[in-house]
Amino acid sequence: MALFFQVFVEAFNRHILKGHTAREDILTGDFYKSCAKLCSCDTTEEFIEITTSLIKKLVSPSKPITVFCRTKSNHHKDVKTNITYSSNLIKISTPDKRWESIIIQEKEEFTTSGYFQPGERVLLLPVFSDKRIKYDLVFVAGHIEIIQHVELLDVLFEHVTACYSRLYKHSKITGNDDGFLTALFRLCADWDEHNASEMEVKVMKYLSEDLDCEKCCLLTVEDDLSNFVSRVIGSEILEVEYYTPLKGGFFGTMSRNRQPRIMQQFLPNEQDSLQELFKTAVSSFMCVPIISHSSKEVVALICACNKSNGQRFTVNDVSNVQTCLRYTWTLLTSSLALQKEIKVKDECQAMLQIARNLFSHLDDVTILLGEIIQEARTLTNAERCSVFLVNKETNELVAKVFDGIITVDESLDPRQYDFEQFNDDRELGMNEVRLPLSQGIAGHVATTGQTLNITDAYSHPLFYRGIDEATGFKTRNILCFPIKDDGGNVVGVSQLCNKIKGHAFTQYDVDLAERFAVFSGISISHSLLYKQVIEVQCRNQLANELMTYHMKIRQEEVDQCLKSLPDSATFFDPDFSNFVYSPRMLDDELKCMASVQMYIELDLVARFHISTKTLTKFIMMVKEGYRNPPYHNWNHAFSVAHHAYLMAKNLNFGEIFGDLEVLALLTASLCHDLDHRGTNNAFQVSSASTLAALYSSQGSVLEHHHFAQAMCILNSGSCNIFENMSKVDYVRVLDLIKDIILATDVAHHLKIVPKLEEMAERRLDPSNCNEEEKSLLLDLSMTACDLSDQTKDWKNTKNTAELIYKEFFSQGDMEKSRGILPAITNDRERACVPELQINFMEHIARPAYRILSVIFPPYTEAYDRFDSNVERWRLVCTKFKELGLPNTGLLDFITEDFEKELF
């Protein structure tokens, strides 16, 4: 340092004394010492003090010297002298930007200090810290006379600039600024590692003040190395984390450059990206990448926007950010890591709670699916959720429980997507949504087993927007993930729509959903397994009931029936094979024999090599399989089978159906009401019966039970009438029997009537039917057989109606005992039997008989008798109302005298 002073003094003396020997009195010891001190000062405060004293020695101002600063800086924080900050300083007019003497004009910046007035002469001495910056400080000496020591001021300017530049660079490289370090140490001392977001707020707030800008934020690289994420913008903790791609977009470009970036002009897409991040228009921007010492990769970005007063960020600002991070980055990353560990712990606790919730509903898969929907929606902050189960038998996705609008194929009725109307729609048969396994987004996920995270639904080729247009719902983004069982097989698909807080579902949401899917898959698999166990138990219980209730068939009874078989059906009645015959007239002892004879008459025994002994035992077991309610008993089954026999015999069924279909129709007719309890499907469900527990999820509770009982009889010893069939025929006939029995559900009949009406309208040619038309006609034929009592004579029709309503009223009485108001058809106190009978015949039965009479003209005979019976019911109803007869007593009022008078 002594050597430096010596060199400085020699150079200074040579420069000053050259040509100025007459002014040696100025270069007194005091001025010399001041110049030496200027070169050796270590702080900005000391620099300003010495410079001010030297200016006073040279120009002798009559007012105190004022220091103006262009912008705040870290190395000014030690200054105790009053400094006026202004970004709009007067321009120095000299070409070389050295000192200048000027007269102050109106409204110039210096007039705001209060010391200077317009018209006053002042000396301006600017101080530069860096060539790329105009100037940092301006010393202003006011109210001076003519300047005489021009050369000395030039020398002073050079040395003041050199000294200040040395101070600036020293502060920039070492950060050796007591005020700056004190603020950083205070920030670090106040650190709370358990609250990373609050600490991040403090760091961003500190940087915003230090850089004199509007907002700062930290973008850190996510663990999956695909996104930057920000949790804090300025002093605000975001409710929804901000995500932006790591390898694309504006900030991806900032990361790839790996160098600090200062900008004041932006392309439209850049402005959009910045405005999306900062939520404000951006006029100036600075980005400082943070590079890991170990990986040498960018791990974060510090971003700042809108320097105050429209200024531009400087390299000094970059240096300040880097200095701040040297002290705070380790603490900040540790806090973020701790916060992540706490978050993972909370997630584990949440997953355990979810597991408890899911595994508490294994007994009801519908409730379980509802829980899955609720939990998935809550975990990911989704607006809506749907869950589909995979049906491998039909290659379909099935949703029985859903929430809001499901974005699937346009062929599905939008009404089905209203979760609130779900219970109402079940009554209309719309209690589930089915779609092909290969269709749409859900189908793609089900077949590939891969998660789809769609940020823009409308731009995805698998998304169908028709449902949105029909309902007004706007699907923005979709997260669809597979649900797999223990073996990795896809058992279901969950589809989440619209991230509530955020632009789209994030990778974190995907990871969370896939972890959640593990619990969902296990719970669904166990629920289905549990259901199978319950079904087995119910089947065993039903089998025990069947074996307890019914008697076994003795071989002597079989042998006696076989010995008594006649040569022809005319043995039972000359009109046995005509539509006019009423099978209820036949003695009960002959009905099993007549049933065997019908198989023989239709050549089914010979065609399918059916053992008559096996057939006889089968029919006897079917008879024993019926209980004895008023109507749905063995007599009803025989009447239905007899009508099937008549149709096959008289309507040339061979033109449409093969022998296998005829065999299936006759067998299904015999078995279609096996083990009927005298109550309908609704009663089974409302009473939570064993049948409902077993079949309610499939619909048509009783019809499924009737088929199951038929299979039970077929599989019992020596009763399998199909045992000599080929495997193909065997499977086919069982499928046909099942379809035909299920077709006896009135809901199914009403569903297919429109298609059958269309077939009748175009006069379908029975010899030219496709497979669908054959199936529909077979189902219609079963319905006609089931209601065939209405095509017989009036006496048979009237007696049958009395039996039907006796059974209905018995169910109504049971419902009343349970505190349930029965339907009017089941309420003996409210029902008008003639009126109900007319409604039933007109709306249920008439379409079946009319369509069949069109397609099969010989069936007109049966239709005409049906029509005659309807007219008689109308006469009875009119007379009933005229007489004001009570509803009770069924049809006792229709006596012979009543009929003679009426008909």
Protein Blocks (a to p, Z undefined) as FASTA:
>chain_A
ZZmmmmmmmmmmmmmmnoplmmmmmmpmklmmmmmmmmmpcbfklmmmmmmmmmmmmnop
abdcddddfbdcfklmmpmbdcdddfkbccdfbfnlpacdddddehiaklmnopacghia
cddddddfbfkbgbfbdcddehiaddfblmlmmmmmmmmmmmmmmmmmmmmmnopafklm
mmmmmmmmmpcfklmmlmmmmmmmmmmmmnopabdcdddddfklpaccdfbehjaccfbd
cdddfkgcjklmmmmnopacddfbdcfklmmmmmmmnopacfbdcddddddfklopafbd
cddehiehhiacdfklmmmmmmmmmmmmmmmmmmmmmmmmmmmmmmmmmmmmmmmmmmmm
mmpmklmmmmmmmmmmmmnopabdcdddddfklopacdfbdehjadddfkbcfklmmmkl
mmmmmmnopabccddfkgcjklmmmmnopacddfblklpmkbcfklmmmnopacfbdcdd
ddddfkopafbdcddehifbdjbdcfklmmmmmmmmmmmmmmmmmmmmmmmmmmmmmmmm
mmmmmmmmpccddfklmmmmmmmpcfbfklmomklmpckbcfklpcfklmmmmmmmmmmm
nommmmnopafklmmmmmmmmmmmpccdfklpmklmmmmmmmmmmmmmmnommlmmcfkl
mmmmmmmmmmmmgoiehiafklmmmnopaklmmmmmngpmllmmmmmmmmmmmmmghiaf
klmpcfklmmmmmmmmmmmmmmmpmklmmmmmmmmmmmmmnopafklccfklmmmmmmmm
mmmmmmmmmmmcfklmmmmmmmmmmmmmmmmmmmmmnopacdfklmmklpcfklmmmmmm
mmmmmmmmmmmmmmmmmlmmmmmmmmmmmmmmmmmmmmmmmnopafehijmmmcfklmmm
mZZ
